[in-house]
């Protein structure tokens, strides 16, 4: 299951009408808005389903722009948890209360550190 937030840009005069259309569309769940931005949440079995829903929103009348801002993928999370579990040493170190967390150095890209 994937969940993503979409920020939709709209001209102020079309905001309320677009909100009503989004609520009736069953594509997304309305969350909040101001006069030029609407935030909705979409769900899908995978990223492909979410992209299809995003494209449907982008094609709606009066949508100036619609972009995915945040995405959560249950499957990706599980894959990463499996990697950590299988990497024994890291998992043990992270769970060792005697280790000094101050030794962790983050340089903006964990892939370059491994």
Secondary structure, DSSP 8 states (H G I E B T S, - for coil): -EEEEEEEEE-GGGHHHHHHHHHHHSS-EEEEE-SSEEEEEEEESSHHHHHHHHHHHHTSTTEEEEEEEEEEEHHHHHHHHHHHHHTTHHHHHHH-TTS-GGG----S-HHHH-
